[in-house]
Amino acid sequence: MYRVRMARTKGDHESRRRDVSEAVWQVMAARGFAGLTLRAVAAELGATTGLLTHYFPTKRALVEYALDLLEQRTVARPRRRAGKGLAAFRDALLDILPLTPAATDSNRIWVSSWDAALSDPALSTDYARKYAQGRARLTERVAAAQQLGELPSGDPERIAAGAQSFVLGLVVQALFDPAAFPPQRQTELLDDYLAAVAAGGGPGVSG
Amino acid sequence: MYRVRMARTKGDHESRRRDVSEAVWQVMAARGFAGLTLRAVAAELGATTGLLTHYFPTKRALVEYALDLLEQRTVARPRRRAGKGLAAFRDALLDILPLTPAATDSNRIWVSSWDAALSDPALSTDYARKYAQGRARLTERVAAAQQLGELPSGDPERIAAGAQSFVLGLVVQALFDPAAFPPQRQTELLDDYLAAVAAGGGPGVSG
């Protein structure tokens, strides 16, 4: 009986942690980092702020938790894996765009985190590293598409940097104006971009 | 003498207003909207928070002032006016990028404001309107470049939306990683983009 109670307590604890994570996520999706407070998370959770100070003794602890959660959920998000070559490059870019409600929440939280990240040197360095890793992964896909003859020659890193810029800006546009940038239009604009790059006006051609 | 004193007081008042504006701007450029507080502005100004409550009775008043200041300085910023056709389109895009310290501050403040803007429905609508106006101005330049035969045919609004996405994302990349995206590289990436669009892989060709 003692063991059963231990197990139930542990299960309750895990379940409560998941509830807290979800409440933090919902508050960020609705109000951004600027609106992330113990009070708001407590209200979302239907709990007291007193309970939450057990998890987050300071505002900074809450923000760090939220940033970790954003990282974890981004890494764990579902990804397209169907294509190879140019199709795989396109898949990786589609994976970034806010084409679903879940991807919209996640992007909205990323964009919201930029304010805090830009004013914190350590966090800013960390973000720069993350985006550089993202470009490195895209560069591999560009190189693979070039080997298949689907993209013209030219510095693959430069094509990847351009594509990353394009999708990040499209994310921002779609978040502010979802009516003007529904999923279909986002996809069309990305396909315009890829068609332009494939048409041969890439780096080394102009530069 | 009374009139002279009035005039001097008015001059002092205007001068103080400019000082306050500059202090608000510097705080935003360094710490973003998340770090915009009466205390930080007072410290930047070398004044008491008491004096500042005369200008900004509430935090909301300070934020609204800061947003107005951002709008005013963006409208009043120097712009390239040399080119026509495709060159004018390129100029308009270069005007957005963080190619100078002043443009970097301004962009950093814009990006910082996105968190607040996305969580405030009225502000979000206002931002969507601003970006739509920006696209409309770019669309005119695309259409002019098409008439000169410098860009291929295809929906000019769609080319403008793609270009706006591209530069906004490049702004974000350059802010986080100025070492990887110095002014020359930003310009090269933009020129890659324009060359790709000019090469004919634009909307209507792919779609």
Chai-1 contact restraints between the chains, C-beta under 6 A:
chainA,res_idxA,chainB,res_idxB,connection_type,confidence,min_distance_angstrom,max_distance_angstrom,comment,restraint_id
A,R31,B,S119,contact,1.0,0.0,6.0,A-B,restraint_1
A,G32,B,D115,contact,1.0,0.0,6.0,A-B,restraint_2
A,G32,B,L118,contact,1.0,0.0,6.0,A-B,restraint_3
A,G32,B,S119,contact,1.0,0.0,6.0,A-B,restraint_4
A,F33,B,D115,contact,1.0,0.0,6.0,A-B,restraint_5
A,A34,B,D115,contact,1.0,0.0,6.0,A-B,restraint_6
A,A34,B,A116,contact,1.0,0.0,6.0,A-B,restraint_7
A,G35,B,S119,contact,1.0,0.0,6.0,A-B,restraint_8
A,V111,B,W114,contact,1.0,0.0,6.0,A-B,restraint_9
A,S112,B,D115,contact,1.0,0.0,6.0,A-B,restraint_10
A,W114,B,V111,contact,1.0,0.0,6.0,A-B,restraint_11
A,D115,B,G32,contact,1.0,0.0,6.0,A-B,restraint_12
A,D115,B,F33,contact,1.0,0.0,6.0,A-B,restraint_13
A,D115,B,A34,contact,1.0,0.0,6.0,A-B,restraint_14
A,D115,B,S112,contact,1.0,0.0,6.0,A-B,restraint_15
A,D115,B,D115,contact,1.0,0.0,6.0,A-B,restraint_16
A,A116,B,A34,contact,1.0,0.0,6.0,A-B,restraint_17
A,L118,B,G32,contact,1.0,0.0,6.0,A-B,restraint_18
A,S119,B,R31,contact,1.0,0.0,6.0,A-B,restraint_19
A,S119,B,G32,contact,1.0,0.0,6.0,A-B,restraint_20
A,S119,B,G35,contact,1.0,0.0,6.0,A-B,restraint_21
A,Y127,B,F176,contact,1.0,0.0,6.0,A-B,restraint_22
A,A128,B,F176,contact,1.0,0.0,6.0,A-B,restraint_23
A,A128,B,D177,contact,1.0,0.0,6.0,A-B,restraint_24
A,G162,B,L189,contact,1.0,0.0,6.0,A-B,restraint_25
A,G162,B,D192,contact,1.0,0.0,6.0,A-B,restraint_26
A,G162,B,Y193,contact,1.0,0.0,6.0,A-B,restraint_27
A,S165,B,F166,contact,1.0,0.0,6.0,A-B,restraint_28
A,S165,B,G169,contact,1.0,0.0,6.0,A-B,restraint_29
A,S165,B,L170,contact,1.0,0.0,6.0,A-B,restraint_30
A,S165,B,Q173,contact,1.0,0.0,6.0,A-B,restraint_31
A,F166,B,S165,contact,1.0,0.0,6.0,A-B,restraint_32
A,F166,B,F166,contact,1.0,0.0,6.0,A-B,restraint_33
A,F166,B,G169,contact,1.0,0.0,6.0,A-B,restraint_34
A,L168,B,G169,contact,1.0,0.0,6.0,A-B,restraint_35
A,L168,B,V172,contact,1.0,0.0,6.0,A-B,restraint_36
A,G169,B,S165,contact,1.0,0.0,6.0,A-B,restraint_37
A,G169,B,F166,contact,1.0,0.0,6.0,A-B,restraint_38
A,G169,B,L168,contact,1.0,0.0,6.0,A-B,restraint_39
A,G169,B,G169,contact,1.0,0.0,6.0,A-B,restraint_40
A,L170,B,S165,contact,1.0,0.0,6.0,A-B,restraint_41
A,V172,B,L168,contact,1.0,0.0,6.0,A-B,restraint_42
A,Q173,B,S165,contact,1.0,0.0,6.0,A-B,restraint_43
A,F176,B,Y127,contact,1.0,0.0,6.0,A-B,restraint_44
A,F176,B,A128,contact,1.0,0.0,6.0,A-B,restraint_45
A,D177,B,A128,contact,1.0,0.0,6.0,A-B,restraint_46
A,E188,B,G207,contact,1.0,0.0,6.0,A-B,restraint_47
A,L189,B,G162,contact,1.0,0.0,6.0,A-B,restraint_48
A,D191,B,S206,contact,1.0,0.0,6.0,A-B,restraint_49
A,D192,B,G162,contact,1.0,0.0,6.0,A-B,restraint_50
A,D192,B,P203,contact,1.0,0.0,6.0,A-B,restraint_51
A,D192,B,S206,contact,1.0,0.0,6.0,A-B,restraint_52
A,Y193,B,G162,contact,1.0,0.0,6.0,A-B,restraint_53
A,A195,B,G201,contact,1.0,0.0,6.0,A-B,restraint_54
A,A195,B,S206,contact,1.0,0.0,6.0,A-B,restraint_55
A,A196,B,A196,contact,1.0,0.0,6.0,A-B,restraint_56
A,A196,B,V197,contact,1.0,0.0,6.0,A-B,restraint_57
A,A196,B,G201,contact,1.0,0.0,6.0,A-B,restraint_58
A,A196,B,G202,contact,1.0,0.0,6.0,A-B,restraint_59
A,V197,B,A196,contact,1.0,0.0,6.0,A-B,restraint_60
A,A199,B,A199,contact,1.0,0.0,6.0,A-B,restraint_61
A,A199,B,G200,contact,1.0,0.0,6.0,A-B,restraint_62
A,A199,B,G201,contact,1.0,0.0,6.0,A-B,restraint_63
A,G200,B,A199,contact,1.0,0.0,6.0,A-B,restraint_64
A,G201,B,A195,contact,1.0,0.0,6.0,A-B,restraint_65
A,G201,B,A196,contact,1.0,0.0,6.0,A-B,restraint_66
A,G201,B,A199,contact,1.0,0.0,6.0,A-B,restraint_67
A,G202,B,A196,contact,1.0,0.0,6.0,A-B,restraint_68
A,P203,B,D192,contact,1.0,0.0,6.0,A-B,restraint_69
A,S206,B,D191,contact,1.0,0.0,6.0,A-B,restraint_70
A,S206,B,D192,contact,1.0,0.0,6.0,A-B,restraint_71
A,S206,B,A195,contact,1.0,0.0,6.0,A-B,restraint_72
A,G207,B,E188,contact,1.0,0.0,6.0,A-B,restraint_73
